[in-house]
Amino acid sequence: MNRIAPFRDYQIFIGGRWCQPASREYFETFDPFLGKPWARIPRCDQRDVDAAVSAARAALEGAEWACMHPTRRGQLLCRFGDLIQQNADRLAAIEVQDNGKLYAEMRTQLGYIPEWFRYFGGLADKIEGAVLPIDKPDMFTYTRHEPVGVVAAITPWNSPLMLATWKLAPALAAGCTVVLKPSEFTSASTLELMRLVEEAGFPAGVINVVTGFGTEVGDALTTHPGIDKIAFTGGENSGRHIGRNAADSFKRLTLELGGKSAQLVFPDADLDNAVKGVVSGIFAATGQTCIAGSRVLVHDSIHDQFLEKFIALASTARMGDPMNSETQVGPITTQPQYQRVLSCITMAHDEGAECVLGGKPATGEECGGGWFIEPTVFVNVSNSMRIAQEEVFGPVLSVIRFQDDEEAYAMANDTHYGLAAGIWTSDHRRAFNGAWRLRAGSVWTNTYRAVSYMAPFGGFKYSGIGRESGQEAIYDYLETKCVWMSYGQNVPNPFVLR
C-alpha cells in the first residue's frame, strides 16, 4: 500500500457541511515514519465548538432524527458499516500515514470496525423498557429508555477510528447525536470517515467533527453547557481534568484511561505460547496501546528459561516502514511521546533495572528518519520501581520474578491501574482462580490483546469509568425514565406520599 500523496488542507464537518475553522488557522500533521508533515488540520476554537454543539442539539431535537424509528437508525448504522468495509484500504492507509501503526494491523481493524456498527445497529430496536408489578393500587407503571442527549466523543492518537467507533456505534444506536474530537496528532482519518457519514445518509448534525488542541477545543467541549455526556479515551491526567470539567454541570462520563497491565507466567505454562503472547502484548502496536502488557511476572523456577526464549524471539522483530507487510514494529506516533519513552528508559536505568535488550533509539536506514525505539526489556525490576508502576506507552517491558501464586496476584494488583491482565497456565483451576483474583476489567488466559464488539471493555480503579462494547455499552448513552399512570377514580389524600 502506497502513502497518500501530500499535501492537503482538511476541513471540519459541522451540521452536515464541510467548512473552514472560524480562525482560518491550520496546523501540520506528521508522518511518524518519515518524521515529516503530510497534511494540515483545522485549528478550531470555541466558535467552532459552539457551532458543532448547536448543530448536534438541533439534530437531536429535530424530527428527522428524534422521530426516526429505531429500526431505521439501525439500518443507517449497518449502511455506515458497509461503506467502511468498502473503503477499508484507503482509511487504513490514511490511519497509518498519520499514526505510524502497521498497515497490517490497521487494515485488520478497518475490516473489523463495521461489526460494531452492525452489532449496535441490530441492537437499536431491541432496547426495551419494562412494566413494573407496582405495589400501589390503581396504578400502571413502566420504564422507558431515552437518549442521554448530545455526546462529546474524544479519541486518542493510537487507534483513532477503532476508538471513535466504540463511542459512535452505541451513541447513535441509542439515538444520541455526537460531536467528535480526534487527537490533534491523528485527525485525518476521522475527517475522512465523515465522507462516509454523508454517503450513508445520516441527517445533518447527527455527527460532527471539530479538530485542534485540548486547551482550545477539548476544554471548550467538555465544559460546554450543551453537552450531556462525555466519552473519552486517553491518559489518566487528561481523564482527571475532563472529570473535573464534567462535574460542574453533572455531565455523564465514560472514561477509558491508562493501564500498567501484568501478564503472569506460571511454571505450568506452555512457554512458547507464553513468549508469543507477551511479545504480542508489549511489542505489537509498538507498545502504544492502553492494554499493553508492560509488566511480565514470571515464576522464579522458569524465569531464566522464559527470558532466554523471549529475547530470542523479540530480537527478530523487524522495524521499518509500517506500510510494508513485513514490518513488525513501527515508529512511535508522536515526537513528544518518543521523547517520553526515552525518558522512561533513562528512568529505569537510574532506578537500577538492567537492560537486556534494546534501550535506545533505532536509526537504521529501514527506519526512514522517523521516531523509532528498539524493543526494550528490563530485568532485575522490583514492582515498586516507577518503570513497573507508570504507563510508558511504548515498546518497553519490565520482567519481575515471583515465588508463588499469592505473590503474583498481589504484585499484579499492586498498581493504581486495573485495565487488563494476562494469565499463562495449563491448570484450569489456576486460570479460574486468577481471573477472580486479578483486579482488572479484562483478563485473558493463554491469549492476549483480544477484543470484540460483543465483549464489554473498560477498567477498574484509575483505568476508568464505564464500559465500551457489548450490550452494556448502550445503556451508558441512555437515561431511564419511570412513567406512572393512575386509573383510580379519586385522588387520595394530597398531603400524604402515595
Secondary structure, DSSP 8 states (H G I E B T S, - for coil): -------EE--EEETTEEE--TT--EEEEEETTTTEEEEEEE---HHHHHHHHHHHHHHHHSHHHHTS-HHHHHHHHHHHHHHHHHTHHHHHHHHHHHH---HHHHHHHHHHHHHHHHHHHHHGGG----EE--SSTTEEEEEEEEE--EEEEE--SSSHHHHHHHHHHHHHHHT-EEEEE--TTS-HHHHHHHHHHHHHT--TTSEEE--S-IIIIIHHHHT-TT--EEEEES-HHHHHHHHHHHHTTT-EEEEE-----EEEE-TTS-HHHHHHHHHHHHHGGGG-STT---EEEEEGGGHHHHHHHHHHHHTT--BS-TTSTT--B---SSHHHHHHHHHHHHHHHHHT-EEEE--SB--SGGGTTS--B--EEEES--TTSHHHHS---SSEEEEEEESSHHHHHHHHH-SSEESEEEEE-S-HHHHHHHHHHS--SEEEES--S---TTS-B--EETTEES-BSHHHHHHTTEEEEEEEEE--SS---TTS--
